């Protein structure tokens, strides 16, 4: 497995266990180089129980290991949520832990809906990295080369790499127009107002 995909999949595995800590991916100390995916994970998981990683396990052994690790995290008050793991398209482990609603004591179940916020960005980055490694696209392609009708200023200059690294210069989607919209307006309407707000770049794309 290519190193880029392997590193990203490790990060995703942690996210599946409820580790919404990859916001540290963009933390930079003055004059320091950007952190690698492995450094990000190590920094975020300081003090956490570590999983026992062993190659060549059977599906049953993988299921047992994942269930045991998830239980350890739950009992240590590190994790509350649902876990699903699959290999070669086959689900090998699925379980839920903790409470979906503390006030009502409703437990998490496999069908519980979670607000995953920006965790979906990591899924997107993994998919893009896999497409790049398969030769389907280049991280240095412009947005316009793949989405010629995209109504975003600078689409002919902004690259995929700049977009996923938050260096595109695009404005804040949840800006003034979004916040000014009435809370009773349906969410789709608020989103449309937000998209309309991105009518110019906040800054030039960072090379």
MOURHU-V489828 format. One record per helix or strand. SS is the DSSP state (H for helix, E for strand). FROM is the first residue (numbers start at 1). LEN is the number of residues. If there is no record, write none. Layout:
# MOURHU-V489828
ss=SS from=FROM len=LEN
ss=SS from=FROM len=LEN
This chain:
# MOURHU-V489828
ss=H from=3 len=14
ss=H from=22 len=5
ss=H from=37 len=8
ss=H from=59 len=17
ss=E from=81 len=7
ss=E from=90 len=8
ss=E from=99 len=3
ss=E from=106 len=2
ss=H from=119 len=15
ss=E from=142 len=1
ss=H from=143 len=4
ss=E from=159 len=1
ss=H from=160 len=5
ss=H from=176 len=5
ss=H from=187 len=11
